[in-house]
Amino acid sequence: AGNIVTYPSKVYLNNIVDEILPVITNVTLTPATWTNTAEVTLVIEATDNVEIAEYSFDAGTSWQEENYQNYNELVTIPIGALQVKDTSGNITSYEEEIIIKIDRLAPTAPIITPVEEELNTFKVAHGLDLESGVDKTEYYIVNNIDNGNWTIVISADEKIIIGGKETMVARTVDKAGNVSEIIYAFGNEISLPSHNGEN
């Protein structure tokens, strides 16, 4: 083999200029779906006709030899921010946006609304989640049969009927697995204490 002479952004091998760009073959996230865990790992896989030298995760502001980066919060990585450089100085950018899907915020509680003129009948609307989004709202009725067995609310128009002495429990779960505060609805035969201590 002939001598290799390095110039800015070019390598001459046997008097041949290397201007072949590296190829990004894959970009992976672990985990890939919404999560509330400690961190997400992003890995860039690439090939080159000579050799991969460095990787950038911030559009070339900084470079590193490792092909991975760990993130611990919700981040949107814009188009072109992931880059790969070969030993000749040729650079390839990844032309897709990447979202690091970390959500540790619980959704708001669902809303339970009594159905007018229908005794012990309620509707349950989703809580809100501004990051990963709502996955489901579910409920169970506190009795000897359903206690602790969650049922998914099909729609906000679904009517849920409970017994006069029963209590309904509801919660909203987001796509990262965060769970809202639990709220309650009570049958008409349950006596609730007043705030001032009077009946």
C-alpha positions in Angstrom: 0.0 0.0 0.0 1.1 3.6 -0.7 1.7 6.3 1.9 -1.4 8.0 3.4 -1.2 11.8 3.5 -3.9 13.6 5.5 -5.2 17.0 4.4 -8.2 19.0 5.8 -11.3 17.0 4.9 -9.4 14.7 2.5 -7.3 11.6 2.6 -5.1 10.7 -0.4 -4.6 6.9 -0.7 -2.3 5.9 -3.6 -3.1 9.4 -5.0 -6.8 8.8 -4.8 -8.9 11.4 -2.9 -11.4 9.9 -0.4 -14.6 12.0 -0.8 -17.0 9.1 -0.1 -19.4 10.0 2.7 -20.0 7.6 5.6 -23.4 6.0 5.7 -25.6 6.0 8.8 -27.2 2.6 8.7 -29.4 2.8 11.8 -30.3 4.9 14.8 -31.8 3.2 17.8 -33.3 4.2 21.1 -33.4 2.0 24.2 -36.1 2.0 25.3 -37.8 3.0 22.1 -41.2 3.8 23.5 -42.4 6.3 26.1 -40.8 5.6 29.5 -40.5 7.0 33.0 -37.2 5.2 33.6 -33.9 6.9 34.5 -32.4 7.3 31.0 -32.7 6.5 27.3 -29.6 5.4 25.2 -29.3 6.6 21.6 -27.0 4.6 19.4 -25.7 5.6 15.9 -24.6 2.8 13.6 -22.6 3.7 10.6 -20.2 2.3 7.9 -17.5 3.9 5.8 -15.1 2.8 3.0 -12.2 3.8 5.2 -13.0 4.2 8.9 -15.5 6.0 11.1 -13.6 8.5 13.3 -16.1 10.4 15.4 -19.8 11.0 16.2 -21.7 14.2 17.0 -25.1 14.5 18.7 -25.3 18.3 18.6 -24.8 19.2 14.9 -21.0 19.1 15.0 -20.6 21.4 18.1 -18.8 18.6 19.8 -17.4 15.2 18.7 -16.7 11.9 20.5 -15.4 8.5 19.6 -18.3 6.6 21.3 -21.3 6.0 19.1 -23.9 6.4 21.9 -25.3 9.1 24.1 -27.5 8.8 27.3 -30.4 11.2 28.0 -32.3 11.6 31.2 -35.1 14.0 30.1 -37.5 14.7 27.3 -35.5 16.0 24.3 -36.2 16.7 20.7 -33.1 16.2 18.5 -33.6 18.2 15.3 -32.9 17.0 11.8 -29.2 17.1 11.0 -28.0 17.1 14.7 -26.8 13.5 14.6 -23.6 13.4 12.5 -20.8 10.9 11.6 -17.3 11.8 10.5 -14.8 9.5 8.8 -11.1 9.6 9.1 -11.0 11.7 5.9 -13.2 14.4 7.4 -16.2 13.5 5.4 -19.4 14.1 7.3 -22.9 12.6 7.0 -25.9 14.0 8.9 -29.0 12.0 9.9 -32.0 13.7 8.2 -34.7 12.7 10.7 -36.0 14.2 13.9 -35.5 12.1 17.0 -37.6 12.4 20.2 -36.1 11.1 23.5 -39.4 9.8 25.0 -39.0 10.3 28.7 -42.1 11.4 30.8 -42.0 11.4 34.6 -45.0 13.7 35.1 -48.3 12.1 36.1 -51.4 13.0 34.1 -54.2 15.0 35.8 -57.0 13.0 37.4 -60.0 12.0 35.4 -63.3 13.8 35.8 -66.4 11.9 37.1 -69.7 13.5 36.2 -73.1 12.3 37.5 -75.7 11.6 34.8 -78.7 13.8 35.3 -81.9 12.1 36.4 -80.2 8.7 36.4 -79.5 7.6 40.0 -76.0 6.3 40.8 -75.0 6.6 37.1 -71.7 8.4 36.2 -69.5 9.2 33.2 -65.7 9.3 33.4 -63.6 11.6 31.2 -59.8 11.3 30.7 -57.4 13.3 32.6 -54.8 15.4 30.7 -51.2 14.6 29.8 -49.1 17.1 27.8 -46.0 14.9 27.3 -46.5 11.2 26.4 -50.3 11.6 26.2 -53.1 9.6 27.8 -53.0 5.8 27.4 -56.1 4.9 29.3 -58.6 5.8 32.0 -59.8 3.0 34.1 -62.1 2.4 37.1 -63.3 -0.2 39.6 -66.2 -0.5 41.9 -65.4 -1.1 45.5 -67.4 -4.3 46.4 -66.7 -7.9 47.0 -66.6 -8.7 43.3 -64.8 -5.9 41.4 -62.6 -4.5 44.1 -59.1 -4.0 42.7 -60.0 -5.2 39.2 -59.5 -2.2 36.9 -61.8 -1.8 33.9 -60.9 0.5 31.0 -63.3 3.3 30.2 -64.4 2.9 26.6 -65.4 6.5 26.0 -66.5 9.7 27.9 -70.1 8.8 26.9 -70.0 5.4 28.6 -72.5 5.2 31.5 -71.2 3.4 34.6 -73.8 2.3 37.2 -72.9 1.6 40.8 -75.0 0.4 43.7 -76.3 2.8 46.3 -73.8 1.6 48.8 -70.9 1.3 46.5 -68.0 3.5 45.6 -66.3 3.9 42.2 -62.6 4.6 42.0 -61.0 6.0 38.8 -57.6 7.0 37.5 -55.8 8.0 34.3 -52.6 6.4 33.1 -50.3 8.0 30.5 -48.2 6.2 27.8 -45.1 6.3 30.0 -46.9 4.4 32.8 -47.4 7.4 35.1 -50.6 7.2 37.1 -52.8 10.1 38.1 -54.3 10.9 41.5 -57.3 8.6 42.2 -60.8 10.1 42.4 -64.0 8.7 43.8 -67.8 8.7 43.2 -70.2 7.5 45.8 -73.6 5.8 45.7 -76.6 7.7 47.0 -76.9 5.6 50.1 -73.4 6.4 51.4 -73.4 9.2 54.0 -70.4 11.4 53.7 -69.2 13.5 56.6 -69.6 17.3 56.2 -66.6 19.5 56.3 -67.8 21.4 59.4 -68.6 18.2 61.3 -72.3 18.5 61.0 -74.7 15.9 59.4 
